[in-house]
């Protein structure tokens, strides 16, 4: 029972609080460590090797630090470990905040295109200054689908596989990819290992997310659509949850955009190039919430069964 309580409490805290802006967040610390390492090492020769060593060191540090904290807490009291683990799980889940941000994008677009561009720039890495109204909507929903895997299902998957230290280590992997895993001139060599590590860590969760989304929409016939379109994305993983959402709301995602002043071409996912609406956003949010609930429930059930055995 003690292994289930932190999962439930951590998830409920995310539902109620999201990411509290005034509280210190481990991902902010992760970002500072990555940025510091990148500034010092991403120069001169052997950049690919130096980037790999930085990624390995930071992921190992995240795992070891979490393991040590929980072991120390358990050494004092088994009950002390529970709230600490719940807080760590809470920090590793990012479902509520992204939903809030995506809703904010659609509200901002009701005011003006410029407001919509500014709002979506908070959650995407691409240059938003030239995006059309529909491009802003697509960017928001693509990010929502991708984050369902990266921010919810994948952390839970690694929690189930390697415990809370594995969940925190995954968060470091994901943060590394989001900061240096780009195919731009600056990061192409230095961030190669981080990007490939993130690909490996998300391989199963991305496909599991897409399957859960299709089931949440009660549209199992979309499995073939996802299998066909998921491979079209430049990323080996992001295309699967994105194609699941594209199939559910019958739209087309993808297309090239500028990242850090460089144009990155991306294949299209889906066929129906139509204008997206607030109703599509509401459907996407509903699918996210159902999928998240099912994923958490599966983790709790599996943990219960493991304890019984």
CORLIN-V607692 format. One record per pair of residues at least 24 apart in sequence whose ideal C-beta (glycine too) atoms are under 10 Angstrom apart, sorted by sequence separation. I is the first residue (numbers start at 1). J is the second residue. D is the distance in Angstrom with one decimal. If there is no record, write none. Layout:
BEGIN
[[I;J;D] [I;J;D]]
END
This chain:
BEGIN
[[33;57;9.4] [34;58;6.7] [109;133;6.2] [116;140;8.6] [123;147;8.1] [150;174;5.5] [173;197;5.5] [174;198;6.2] [177;201;8.7] [206;230;8.1] [222;246;9.4] [223;247;9.2] [229;253;8.9] [245;269;9.2] [246;270;3.7] [247;271;10.0] [250;274;7.7] [251;275;8.9] [252;276;9.7] [33;58;6.0] [98;123;6.8] [109;134;9.7] [172;197;9.8] [173;198;5.4] [177;202;8.7] [219;244;9.2] [222;247;4.2] [229;254;9.0] [244;269;9.8] [245;270;9.1] [246;271;8.9] [247;272;9.8] [249;274;9.5] [251;276;6.0] [66;92;9.9] [97;123;9.1] [173;199;9.9] [221;247;9.0] [222;248;6.8] [243;269;5.0] [246;272;8.3] [251;277;9.9] [109;136;6.2] [150;177;8.7] [173;200;8.8] [174;201;7.5] [206;233;9.8] [210;237;9.6] [213;240;9.1] [217;244;8.1] [239;266;9.4] [242;269;5.6] [243;270;6.9] [249;276;7.7] [30;58;7.4] [33;61;8.0] [108;136;8.5] [109;137;7.0] [150;178;8.5] [170;198;9.2] [173;201;5.0] [174;202;7.9] [209;237;9.1] [213;241;6.4] [216;244;9.2] [217;245;9.0] [219;247;7.2] [238;266;9.7] [239;267;8.4] [242;270;8.7] [249;277;9.4] [33;62;9.2] [173;202;8.6] [206;235;8.5] [210;239;8.8] [211;240;8.6] [212;241;9.2] [214;243;9.8] [215;244;9.9] [219;248;6.4] [240;269;9.7] [251;280;6.8] [106;136;8.9] [206;236;8.2] [207;237;7.8] [210;240;4.0] [211;241;9.8] [213;243;9.6] [214;244;5.6] [217;247;8.4] [218;248;9.9] [234;264;7.3] [239;269;6.0] [249;279;8.7] [250;280;9.0] [30;61;9.7] [105;136;6.5] [106;137;7.0] [109;140;9.0] [170;201;5.7] [206;237;3.6] [209;240;6.8] [210;241;5.2] [213;244;4.1] [214;245;9.8] [217;248;4.6] [234;265;7.9] [235;266;9.0] [238;269;9.5] [249;280;4.7] [30;62;7.3] [105;137;7.4] [108;140;9.8] [169;201;8.8] [170;202;8.7] [205;237;7.9] [206;238;6.9] [208;240;8.9] [209;241;4.6] [210;242;8.6] [212;244;8.6] [213;245;6.6] [216;248;8.6] [217;249;9.1] [234;266;5.2] [248;280;9.3] [249;281;9.1] [29;62;9.7] [202;235;8.6] [203;236;7.0] [204;237;9.2] [206;239;8.1] [207;240;5.2] [208;241;9.5] [210;243;6.8] [211;244;8.0] [214;247;7.5] [233;266;7.0] [234;267;7.1] [249;282;10.0] [251;284;10.0] [105;139;8.1] [106;140;7.0] [202;236;8.4] [203;237;6.1] [206;240;4.7] [207;241;8.8] [210;244;4.1] [213;247;8.9] [214;248;7.4] [232;266;8.7] [233;267;6.7] [249;283;5.5] [102;137;9.5] [105;140;4.2] [106;141;9.4] [166;201;9.8] [170;205;8.9] [202;237;4.4] [205;240;9.5] [206;241;6.1] [209;244;7.4] [210;245;8.8] [213;248;6.8] [232;267;4.2] [233;268;9.7] [245;280;9.1] [248;283;6.9] [249;284;6.5] [26;62;8.3] [104;140;8.9] [105;141;9.0] [199;235;7.2] [200;236;9.3] [201;237;9.1] [202;238;8.2] [205;241;9.3] [206;242;9.5] [231;267;9.1] [232;268;7.0] [233;269;6.3] [248;284;7.7] [102;139;9.7] [103;140;9.0] [198;235;9.0] [199;236;5.3] [200;237;9.4] [203;240;9.7] [207;244;9.7] [210;247;9.2] [232;269;5.4] [102;140;4.7] [105;143;9.1] [199;237;6.2] [202;240;9.4] [206;244;9.8] [229;267;9.0] [231;269;9.7] [232;270;9.1] [245;283;8.8] [248;286;9.8] [249;287;8.7] [26;65;9.6] [101;140;7.9] [102;141;7.0] [105;144;9.4] [198;237;8.2] [199;238;9.7] [202;241;9.9] [229;268;8.7] [230;269;7.9] [245;284;5.8] [248;287;6.1] [26;66;9.2] [195;235;8.9] [196;236;9.6] [229;269;4.8] [102;143;7.2] [103;144;9.7] [228;269;9.7] [229;270;6.2] [98;140;9.4] [101;143;8.3] [102;144;4.8] [229;271;8.9] [245;287;6.9] [101;144;8.6] [158;201;7.3] [161;204;9.3] [226;269;9.6] [244;287;8.3] [245;288;8.9] [154;198;9.6] [157;201;9.0] [158;202;9.9] [225;269;9.8] [98;143;7.0] [99;144;7.1] [102;147;8.8] [157;202;9.0] [225;270;8.2] [98;144;6.0] [101;147;9.2] [158;204;9.9] [225;271;9.6] [241;287;9.9] [98;145;10.0] [154;201;6.9] [157;204;6.6] [158;205;8.0] [241;288;9.7] [244;291;9.2] [98;146;9.3] [99;147;8.9] [150;198;8.6] [154;202;5.5] [157;205;4.6] [95;144;9.8] [98;147;4.4] [99;148;9.5] [153;202;9.2] [154;203;9.7] [156;205;8.2] [157;206;9.9] [97;147;9.0] [98;148;8.1] [154;204;8.5] [155;205;8.5] [241;291;9.0] [150;201;9.5] [153;204;9.5] [154;205;3.7] [157;208;6.9] [183;234;8.2] [95;147;7.6] [98;150;9.4] [150;202;6.7] [153;205;4.9] [154;206;7.5] [156;208;9.7] [157;209;9.2] [94;147;6.5] [95;148;7.2] [98;151;6.1] [125;178;7.3] [149;202;6.4] [152;205;9.1] [153;206;8.1] [94;148;9.7] [97;151;8.2] [98;152;8.9] [125;179;9.5] [153;207;9.9] [154;208;8.7] [181;235;9.6] [96;151;9.4] [150;205;8.1] [153;208;6.0] [154;209;7.8] [94;150;7.8] [95;151;5.9] [96;152;9.6] [125;181;9.9] [146;202;9.5] [149;205;5.4] [150;206;8.4] [153;209;4.4] [94;151;3.5] [95;152;4.5] [125;182;7.3] [148;205;9.8] [149;206;4.8] [152;209;8.0] [153;210;9.6] [93;151;6.8] [94;152;7.0] [95;153;9.4] [148;206;9.6] [149;207;8.9] [153;211;10.0] [177;235;9.6] [92;151;8.7] [93;152;6.1] [149;208;8.1] [150;209;9.0] [153;212;7.0] [92;152;9.5] [95;155;9.7] [146;206;8.5] [149;209;4.0] [152;212;10.0] [153;213;9.5] [26;87;9.7] [94;155;8.1] [148;209;5.6] [149;210;8.0] [26;88;7.8] [92;154;9.7] [93;155;6.0] [147;209;9.9] [148;210;9.3] [92;155;4.6] [93;156;7.8] [146;209;9.0] [149;212;9.6] [6;70;9.9] [23;87;9.9] [27;91;7.3] [91;155;9.8] [92;156;8.8] [145;209;8.2] [148;212;8.7] [149;213;9.3] [26;91;5.3] [27;92;8.7] [145;210;8.8] [148;213;7.2] [25;91;6.2] [26;92;8.1] [89;155;8.0] [92;158;8.9] [93;159;9.5] [217;283;8.3] [24;91;9.5] [27;94;8.5] [89;156;8.9] [92;159;7.6] [23;91;9.1] [145;213;7.6] [217;286;8.8] [20;90;9.7] [89;159;6.8] [216;286;8.2] [217;287;5.7] [19;90;9.3] [20;91;9.9] [88;159;9.6] [213;284;9.5] [216;287;5.2] [2;74;9.8] [18;90;9.9] [19;91;8.2] [92;164;8.1] [187;259;9.9] [216;288;8.5] [218;290;9.8] [9;82;8.0] [10;83;9.9] [13;86;7.0] [17;90;7.6] [187;260;8.3] [214;287;9.2] [216;289;8.6] [217;290;8.2] [9;83;7.8] [12;86;9.1] [13;87;7.9] [16;90;9.7] [19;93;9.4] [85;159;9.7] [93;167;9.0] [186;260;7.0] [188;262;9.8] [213;287;5.5] [216;290;3.9] [217;291;9.1] [6;81;8.3] [10;85;7.6] [11;86;9.2] [14;89;8.3] [15;90;9.8] [18;93;9.6] [19;94;6.8] [89;164;6.4] [92;167;4.9] [184;259;6.2] [185;260;8.5] [212;287;9.2] [213;288;8.1] [215;290;8.8] [216;291;4.8] [2;78;6.5] [6;82;5.6] [9;85;8.8] [10;86;4.6] [13;89;8.3] [14;90;5.5] [18;94;8.4] [21;97;9.6] [88;164;5.4] [91;167;9.5] [92;168;6.3] [183;259;8.2] [184;260;4.9] [185;261;9.4] [186;262;9.2] [215;291;8.2] [216;292;9.2] [2;79;8.3] [5;82;5.6] [6;83;7.8] [9;86;4.0] [10;87;7.2] [13;90;4.2] [14;91;8.7] [18;95;8.6] [19;96;7.9] [20;97;9.6] [88;165;8.9] [91;168;8.2] [92;169;10.0] [94;171;9.0] [182;259;6.0] [184;261;8.2] [185;262;6.9] [213;290;8.5] [214;291;9.4] [216;293;8.8] [3;81;10.0] [5;83;9.1] [6;84;8.3] [7;85;8.6] [8;86;8.3] [9;87;8.7] [10;88;7.4] [11;89;7.1] [12;90;8.6] [13;91;9.1] [14;92;8.9] [15;93;8.9] [18;96;4.1] [19;97;4.5] [85;163;8.8] [86;164;9.4] [89;167;6.7] [92;170;7.6] [93;171;9.6] [182;260;6.7] [184;262;4.9] [212;290;8.4] [213;291;5.2] [216;294;6.6] [2;81;7.8] [3;82;9.1] [6;85;3.9] [7;86;8.0] [10;89;2.9] [11;90;7.8] [14;93;4.3] [17;96;7.5] [18;97;4.2] [19;98;9.4] [85;164;5.2] [88;167;7.3] [89;168;9.2] [92;171;5.1] [183;262;8.2] [209;288;9.9] [212;291;4.6] [215;294;7.5] [216;295;9.9] [2;82;6.1] [5;85;8.5] [6;86;4.1] [9;89;7.7] [10;90;4.2] [13;93;8.4] [14;94;7.5] [15;95;7.7] [16;96;8.0] [17;97;9.2] [18;98;8.9] [84;164;8.9] [85;165;10.0] [88;168;6.1] [91;171;7.8] [94;174;9.4] [182;262;8.5] [184;264;8.0] [211;291;9.5] [212;292;8.9] [1;82;9.9] [5;86;7.1] [6;87;8.5] [8;89;9.3] [9;90;7.6] [10;91;8.2] [14;95;6.1] [15;96;5.7] [18;99;8.5] [19;100;9.2] [183;264;6.6] [210;291;9.5] [212;293;9.9] [213;294;9.7] [3;85;8.5] [6;88;7.9] [7;89;6.1] [10;92;7.7] [11;93;6.3] [14;96;5.2] [18;100;6.0] [19;101;9.9] [85;167;9.6] [92;174;9.5] [182;264;8.2] [209;291;6.9] [212;294;5.6] [2;85;9.0] [6;89;5.5] [10;93;6.5] [13;96;9.4] [14;97;8.2] [18;101;9.4] [81;164;9.5] [88;171;9.3] [154;237;9.1] [208;291;9.8] [209;292;9.8] [212;295;6.3] [6;90;8.9] [11;95;8.5] [15;99;10.0] [11;96;9.7] [7;93;9.8] [209;295;8.0] [212;298;8.6] [146;233;9.4] [150;237;8.8] [208;295;8.1] [149;237;7.1] [150;238;8.4] [153;241;8.4] [146;235;8.4] [149;238;7.7] [205;295;9.4] [208;298;9.4] [142;233;9.6] [146;237;8.6] [149;240;7.6] [150;241;8.9] [146;238;4.9] [149;241;4.8] [70;163;8.2] [145;238;8.2] [146;239;9.2] [148;241;5.7] [149;242;9.3] [70;164;6.3] [71;165;9.6] [145;239;9.8] [146;240;9.4] [147;241;8.6] [148;242;9.8] [67;162;9.8] [69;164;9.3] [70;165;7.1] [143;238;9.7] [145;240;9.0] [146;241;5.9] [149;244;9.7] [67;163;8.2] [69;165;9.0] [142;238;8.1] [145;241;4.3] [146;242;6.2] [148;244;9.1] [66;163;8.7] [67;164;8.5] [68;165;8.9] [144;241;9.0] [145;242;4.8] [148;245;8.5] [66;164;6.1] [67;165;4.4] [70;168;9.8] [144;242;9.4] [145;243;8.6] [63;162;8.0] [66;165;4.1] [67;166;9.4] [69;168;9.5] [142;241;9.2] [143;242;9.3] [145;244;6.9] [146;245;9.3] [63;163;9.6] [65;165;8.3] [66;166;8.6] [142;242;5.4] [145;245;4.1] [63;164;9.8] [64;165;7.7] [66;167;8.1] [67;168;9.0] [141;242;8.5] [144;245;7.5] [145;246;8.2] [63;165;4.7] [66;168;4.3] [67;169;9.4] [62;165;7.8] [63;166;6.9] [65;168;7.9] [66;169;7.4] [142;245;7.9] [145;248;9.3] [62;166;9.7] [63;167;9.6] [65;169;9.6] [138;242;9.9] [141;245;6.4] [142;246;8.8] [62;167;9.7] [63;168;6.8] [64;169;9.0] [66;171;9.7] [141;246;8.7] [62;168;5.1] [63;169;4.0] [66;172;9.8] [62;169;4.7] [63;170;9.4] [65;172;9.9] [61;169;8.9] [62;170;8.7] [138;246;9.5] [141;249;7.8] [145;253;8.1] [59;168;9.5] [60;169;7.9] [62;171;7.2] [63;172;8.1] [59;169;5.2] [62;172;4.0] [141;251;8.0] [58;169;9.2] [59;170;8.7] [61;172;7.8] [62;173;8.5] [142;253;5.2] [59;171;9.7] [60;172;9.2] [141;253;7.4] [142;254;7.9] [59;172;5.1] [62;175;9.2] [138;251;7.7] [58;172;5.6] [59;173;5.8] [62;176;10.0] [137;251;9.3] [138;252;8.1] [139;253;9.2] [58;173;8.9] [138;253;5.8] [59;175;10.0] [138;254;8.3] [55;172;8.6] [58;175;8.7] [59;176;7.6] [134;251;9.5] [138;255;7.9] [55;173;7.7] [58;176;6.7] [139;257;8.0] [138;257;10.0] [135;255;7.9] [55;176;5.3] [54;176;8.2] [55;177;9.1] [135;257;8.0] [142;266;9.7] [145;269;10.0] [51;176;9.1] [55;180;8.3] [54;180;8.5] [55;181;9.4] [131;257;7.8] [130;257;8.9] [131;258;9.7] [142;269;8.6] [130;258;7.6] [51;180;6.8] [128;257;8.7] [129;258;8.6] [51;181;9.7] [126;256;9.5] [127;257;6.7] [128;258;9.2] [126;257;4.1] [127;258;3.9] [125;257;9.1] [126;258;6.3] [127;259;6.9] [124;257;8.7] [126;259;5.4] [127;260;7.9] [125;259;5.8] [126;260;9.2] [127;261;7.3] [55;190;9.7] [59;194;9.2] [124;259;9.4] [125;260;8.0] [127;262;9.4] [138;273;9.8] [141;276;6.7] [160;295;9.8] [51;187;8.3] [54;190;8.3] [55;191;8.4] [58;194;9.2] [127;263;9.3] [140;276;8.8] [148;284;9.2] [152;288;8.0] [156;292;8.9] [14;151;9.5] [54;191;9.7] [55;192;9.6] [56;193;7.8] [138;275;9.9] [144;281;8.2] [151;288;9.9] [14;152;8.7] [30;168;9.2] [34;172;8.4] [38;176;9.6] [42;180;7.8] [51;189;6.9] [52;190;9.0] [55;193;5.2] [56;194;9.6] [59;197;7.4] [126;264;8.0] [137;275;8.0] [138;276;6.3] [153;291;7.4] [157;295;8.3] [160;298;8.3] [33;172;8.6] [37;176;9.5] [47;186;9.9] [50;189;9.1] [51;190;3.8] [52;191;9.7] [54;193;8.6] [55;194;4.5] [125;264;9.8] [134;273;8.9] [137;276;4.0] [141;280;6.9] [145;284;7.1] [148;287;8.2] [152;291;7.7] [153;292;7.9] [156;295;5.3] [160;299;5.4] [47;187;9.4] [48;188;9.2] [49;189;9.3] [50;190;6.8] [51;191;5.7] [52;192;7.6] [53;193;8.5] [54;194;8.1] [55;195;9.4] [126;266;9.6] [134;274;8.5] [136;276;9.2] [137;277;7.9] [141;281;6.7] [144;284;5.6] [148;288;5.3] [152;292;5.1] [155;295;9.7] [156;296;6.6] [159;299;6.7] [160;300;9.9] [11;152;9.0] [30;171;7.0] [34;175;6.4] [38;179;7.3] [47;188;8.9] [48;189;4.7] [49;190;9.6] [51;192;6.5] [52;193;3.6] [55;196;9.4] [56;197;8.4] [134;275;5.3] [135;276;9.7] [137;278;8.9] [140;281;7.4] [144;285;7.5] [147;288;8.5] [148;289;9.7] [151;292;9.4] [153;294;9.6] [154;295;9.8] [157;298;9.7] [26;168;7.1] [30;172;5.4] [33;175;9.1] [34;176;5.9] [38;180;5.8] [47;189;4.3] [48;190;7.0] [51;193;5.5] [52;194;8.0] [55;197;6.0] [59;201;9.4] [133;275;8.1] [134;276;6.0] [138;280;9.9] [141;283;9.6] [142;284;10.0] [145;287;8.6] [149;291;9.5] [153;295;5.1] [156;298;8.1] [157;299;8.5] [160;302;6.1] [29;172;9.9] [30;173;9.8] [33;176;9.6] [37;180;9.0] [46;189;9.1] [47;190;4.6] [48;191;9.1] [49;192;10.0] [50;193;9.6] [51;194;6.4] [55;198;9.3] [132;275;9.9] [133;276;9.0] [134;277;9.8] [137;280;7.6] [141;284;5.4] [144;287;9.2] [145;288;8.0] [148;291;6.1] [152;295;6.3] [153;296;9.7] [156;299;5.1] [160;303;7.3] [27;171;6.5] [30;174;9.1] [31;175;6.1] [34;178;9.2] [35;179;7.0] [42;186;7.2] [46;190;9.9] [47;191;9.2] [48;192;5.6] [49;193;8.6] [51;195;9.5] [52;196;9.1] [137;281;7.5] [140;284;8.9] [141;285;9.6] [144;288;6.4] [148;292;7.1] [152;296;8.3] [156;300;9.9] [159;303;9.2] [10;155;9.9] [11;156;8.6] [26;171;7.1] [27;172;8.7] [30;175;4.4] [31;176;9.6] [34;179;5.1] [35;180;9.1] [42;187;7.7] [47;192;8.9] [48;193;7.0] [52;197;8.6] [153;298;9.7] [26;172;8.8] [29;175;9.7] [30;176;8.0] [34;180;6.7] [145;291;9.9] [149;295;10.0] [153;299;9.9] [160;306;9.2] [27;174;8.7] [28;175;9.6] [31;178;8.7] [42;189;8.5] [43;190;9.1] [148;295;8.9] [27;175;5.7] [30;178;9.9] [31;179;6.5] [38;186;9.0] [42;190;4.4] [7;156;8.0] [10;159;9.2] [26;175;9.2] [30;179;8.8] [38;187;8.3] [41;190;7.3] [42;191;8.5] [27;178;9.4] [7;159;7.1] [38;190;6.9] [6;159;9.3] [7;160;9.2] [37;190;9.7] [38;191;8.4] [10;164;9.1] [3;159;9.9] [38;194;9.9] [7;164;9.3] [10;167;9.5] [34;191;9.9] [6;164;7.3] [3;163;8.6] [7;167;10.0] [34;194;8.6] [3;164;9.5] [110;278;8.1] [109;278;8.8] [106;276;9.0] [106;277;8.7] [107;278;8.8] [106;278;5.3] [106;280;9.2] [107;281;9.8] [103;278;9.1] [106;281;5.0] [105;281;8.3] [106;282;9.0] [103;281;7.0] [102;281;6.5] [103;282;8.9] [106;285;10.0] [99;281;9.6] [102;284;7.6] [103;285;7.1] [102;285;7.2] [99;284;9.0] [100;285;9.8] [99;285;5.5] [102;288;9.0] [98;285;9.8] [99;288;6.2] [98;288;8.2] [99;289;7.6] [96;288;9.8] [95;288;6.8] [96;289;9.5] [99;292;9.4] [95;289;8.0] [95;291;9.3] [96;292;9.1] [95;292;5.1] [95;293;9.9] [93;292;8.6] [95;295;9.4] [95;296;9.5] [93;296;8.9] [15;289;9.1] [15;292;8.7] [14;292;9.1] [15;293;9.6] [11;292;8.1] [15;296;9.7] [11;293;9.0] [14;296;9.8] [11;295;9.4] [12;296;9.4] [11;296;5.0] [10;296;9.4] [11;297;9.9] [8;296;7.7] [11;299;8.9] [7;296;6.9] [11;300;9.1] [8;299;9.5] [7;299;5.8] [8;300;6.7] [7;300;6.0] [4;299;8.7] [5;300;9.9] [4;300;5.5] [7;303;7.0] [3;300;9.5] [4;301;9.5] [4;303;5.3] [3;303;5.3] [4;304;6.4] [3;304;9.0] [1;303;9.4] [1;304;8.4] [3;306;8.2] [4;307;7.9] [3;307;6.8] [2;307;8.9] [1;307;7.2]]
END
